[in-house]
């Protein structure tokens, strides 16, 4: 849920003979969509935060008048970071009232945000526990609802002089020194996500399950139109039993959370973990990947047949992530030693995967993942 944070002022009582001040305007000012950000994900982004239109002064972090501050009912813990949030909702002049976009609320389902809506999130980190004024700006993130109804994101990393922030094309890590209350110091690593990193959440969840000793028997993976990932997994331990003990459940939760938060190099841990099911080595199933653009009006449908093994889903999902496709839905099934995984995907712009060269590259990556050749790369 989103809780708007707007200040409502009430005039003080006035004597009967006094002239009452003019009422404060209640109408929102005209707010164009997108700020200075592109209206489609494939268009070029401004290189500097100061060029996005979100802040009138980046040195003082003064938000533009169109930014409305808001808070969430249940904020997530992000390694001790301090966070500020704003939203920009397009607001057209009265003359265009018929075309005025609005947020559609529903008490149980997804909210609808009109094209041109921009969510802005600022991350800061206190660098000295003895002095609350010592705060370092880390990054500013944007989530934008584009004109085609899709959602794209962008991350701006703040310069060392804290006067502006620069667009990140790839993810990176920074080591930041934090002074504790007793004067000692510790190094805190901060991870900046790339523009496509949100697409990797499915394979990270699957990798975390494998690290916790789980074997994915069945899965239903969905991505909503607003970019929310909803993943359901049926998991057993290496001997085919359910995770019933409290310590097993706790280990599973921790492994998934650590993988999603990028607290370790998932690829190294997956490579170091031995496969638990050795009896599968007695069977040979030739992997295959079928890519079909006719089975669905909206999606490219992919069916992968492979010999079932731990971390298979992680490696297939990583192959899709490498291919820069959006995973909308997945259905995972096992028949004895055979795994049959079906994926419904589009490109980053919401269209089907087309082009002979791209389809061939996608098929090649999926076959490498299905055969286990991508174990080192799958994270």
C-alpha angles and dihedrals in degrees: 000000000000121000114199115222108210126150118235114197124202121202116241117250111278129209115258093251096048124103111245115232119248112273116262114254112258099187117102116244119250108279119191117214125260097013100231093324124113120270092223131045094236094058122096118271124219110266095220129052089227088063096056096077092234096113131035089205121018093188090065094026091235108174121227115254090252092063112097114198118229140170133212124234093231112027117197123239109249106184092290095305121155112232138199124187135200135173131206115204116184113248117187128201120274090254088066095046094133091059096044110133120222141182112259113215127206123177095218110019138048122310118234118230117191123240110275094040111139127195115200124195125184122201121200131171128211105230099188121042089197093058117042091192092068102090129152122211109229112175146335118219129199130199113190131190103219129211092260092058094254127119128234133180139208135191126209118196117211119240120242091253089056093226098113142354131235129221115257117218095180132029120261142174129233126196110219125191114227122191114220128215092265093052096257120126136224132188116238119196116219120197122209113203123227122231093261098038094097087066090065097065093097095056091043091055091050090048091051091052090053092049089054090056096260129143116208108227098171136001140184113197124184136174115201123221089258092057098259113147116217112185126180120188133186104210135186133181119252091274094053096258128128122258096256106151121088092232090053092052091047091050090050093050093047094048093051093045092048092049093050092046091049091233092152140019100272093194093060094047093048092050092049094049112089120228109262100205108069095164089073088069088074091067128066120205117175109227119236135182122202117191115193127184094177101059093076134032092218110024141052105237119215125190119190123190116193145145107280116246139146115284093019092124091047091055095045092049090049090052088055090048091051089051091057096238129142115239109216100169140357134189117197123193137167128208107189106298093347121094119200112193121183122194130190108204144164134188119265090273095054098257131119120274105261138163123080095243094051093046091050092050091048091050091048093052093048092050091049090051093046092051093048096248092124098057092116093048101040107103 
